[in-house]
Amino acid sequence: QVQLAHSGGGLVQAGGSLRLSCAASGRTFSRYTMGWFRQAPGKEREFVAATSWSGGSTYYADSVKGRFTISRDNAKNTVYLEMNSLKPEDTAVYYCAAGGAAGEDGSGSYYRPAYWGQGTQVTVSS
């Protein structure tokens, strides 16, 4: 079992930045693919970004490429999502995820996790 604790959400103006953190505990964090999803009101949960266990491979949704950066610190069992040039359409509950598999196919990048965090709200005002 893996427990995921989020921090760093909040309210920011359009064009601003936020950094989300997700601390993992319970199993061997450094061996897990980690990533982020988000769910806006009235919409389905969607993939945002993922990173391989080493951090050597990263995957992004087209909507956040060039603006968001995922990274991890295995010594701290923590994965980060640096969000820049935020837009009102980035407003959502952001969920950390762990385990499972990430990659690329004909439809783009994907991530199918095994564990989910509780989520943290990010609100971008116009």
N, C-alpha and C positions, 0 to 999 in steps of 0.2 A: 504494500500500500504506500502511496505517495501523498503527502500533504503539501499544498501550495498556498502560500500567503502573499497576497498582493499589497503593493503600496505605490503611491505616487499619482493617483488620479486626482481630478479636480476640475476647476473652471479656468479657462484661458481664452484670451481674445484671438480672433482669427489672425494668422500669421505668427502666432507665438509658438512656444515649445513646451513640452512636458516629457518627463522620463518616468516610465513605469518600471517597477521592480517586482520580481516574483522569487521568493525564497522557497526552496524545496527541502523537504525532510522526509525521512522514512525509508528510503531505499538508496541505491547507489546513483546519485544524481548525475555524476560525470559520464555515465554510460547511456543516458537518455537523450534522445532528440527532445528539444523544447520549442515551444512556440506560443503565438498569440492569435486569438480570434476576437471578433467583436460582434455585438448585436445591437443594432439601432432599433428604436421603437417601431413596432409594426413590421419589422423585417426579420429575415432568417439570420442565424449566426453565420458569419463569413470568416474565412481564413485571412489573416493579416501577414504573418511572418513566421518563419521557423528556422532553427539552426541545428546542425548536426551535433553529436556529442562533443566533438573537438572544437566546434566553432568554425571549422574549415569550410563548411558548405552552408550557405544561407539561401533562403527562399522567400519571395515576397509576392503579395498580390499586386497586380498592375496598378491599382488605385493608390498604392503607397510607395511605390518604387521611386527612389530619389529623394524621398522626404523622411521615411522611417528607417531606422537602423536597429537590427537585433544583435545582441551580443550576450556573452555569458562569462561568468567567472566561476569555474568549477571549484576553486578553493573556497569560495563563499556559498556554493550551492545556489547561485542566483543567476537568473536570466533577466535581461533588461530590454526595454523597447524605448529607444530615443525617437521622439516624434517632433519633427520640425515643420515649419510652414503649415501649421494646422488650419483646417478648413471647417466650416460649420458641419459639413457632411461627414466629418470624422467623429462627430458626437455619437457616443455609443457606450455600452458597458463592455469593457475589455476583459477577456478571460485568458489567463495563463493556462497552458496545457503541457503535458509531459508524456514521454513514452511514445509508442507507436512508430509511424514511419512518415517521412517527408520526401518529396522529390519533385520531379517535373514530368509531365506527360503532354500529350497533344493539346490539352486544354490549359496548360500553364503549370504554375506551382501548386502543390497540394500538401496537406498535412492531415493525417488521421491519427489523433492522439489516443492514449489509453486512460489518462487521468485529466481531471479538470479542476481549476480553482473556482472560487466563489464569484470572482469578477470585481471590477472597480470602475466607477463611473468617470467618464471623460466628457466634458461639455465644452464645446467651442462656440463662443458667442461671435456674432457678426458685427 
